[in-house]
Amino acid sequence: MDGFARALLAWFDRHGRHDLPWQHPRDAYRVWLSEVMLQQTQVRTVIGYFQRFVAALPDLGALAAAPLDQVLALWSGLGYYSRARNLHRCARLCIEHHGGELPRDLAALSALPGIGRSTAAAILAQVHGDRHAILDGNVRRVLARVHGVHGWPGASTVQKRLWELADTHTPATRTADYTQAIMDFGATVCTRARPRCTECPLSNDCAALREGEVARLPTPKPGRAIPERATTMLIVHDEAGRVLLERRPPTGVWASLWSLPECSAETDIEHELARRNTRPRGERHRLPELLHVFSHYRLRITPLRLQATPAPGHIADGDILRWSTPAELASLGLPAPVRKLLGML
């Protein structure tokens, strides 16, 4: 075990996180679920979602047997919904091809939907103590600063160098603790903004600190202007107070989630509602604009509230369109801005 690993483990024993809900018990299903939830999401946000998820779907078999709508509803608010769809697909593949378990082989586990090399390594290291290096965002930041690695970590040559360093430092003993230690350290000490360098056990060997490069490492992704889009969302109520929902296509933004009908402008409302066999009536009420920021663009949402009546004899198709009561909304997978809009009413 090298000095880097020894220093991190000594820090972890005193300051690391030892009581996270997926650590007790620390089985493959719970660790896998937590690792997927923690992609692009902080621990304090994940804890509540994790607890609700495992209360409803306590094991891989339960997840595989659950309808996708239930999985998306439990995920609603965490964002990046492809992660939830991949969890569901992965569980079903494990039932079909891996005896109802997550495979212990790194290559087989990495090949499953939404897992990949680093997540697979984190699962095997934490559950079984297998010696596999991880390279999530926290680890990339720590290694880039300590070793003074310049260049955007997404570039192939930089990524290759960081994987080499990650493997060099991963010890053959206490691998599970080391894996948790380096993730915790990056999340709480070697943070992206305002790192706590005076408390860092690696500060004497940190190239970024020595060269005054802490704020510039890791090198950010080359910037580009974030485009902006606009849409009008229709909050359509019937006489019973139900709201009209429409399932999103199976690919693209918010894939397979229930959302509100959309149109490009107010002048298109009549046409868009007619396509859904619904007739508007009464006044329309424009609500305050809502801005929702994705990783690759910003969406300006203009909400319009109105009443409508289903065409005579029309029954919404439960797979594409549905009229939902306020009580039913909690059990559906809805995009965060849609849930926010409906919750405000």
Beta strands, then each sheet from edge to edge (+ up, - down):
strand 1: 228-237
strand 2: 243-247
strand 3: 258-259
strand 4: 262-263
strand 5: 278-286
strand 6: 290-293
strand 7: 298-310
strand 8: 321-324
sheet 1: 4+ 1- 7- 5+
sheet 2: 4+ 1- 7- 6+
sheet 3: 3+ 2- 8+
end
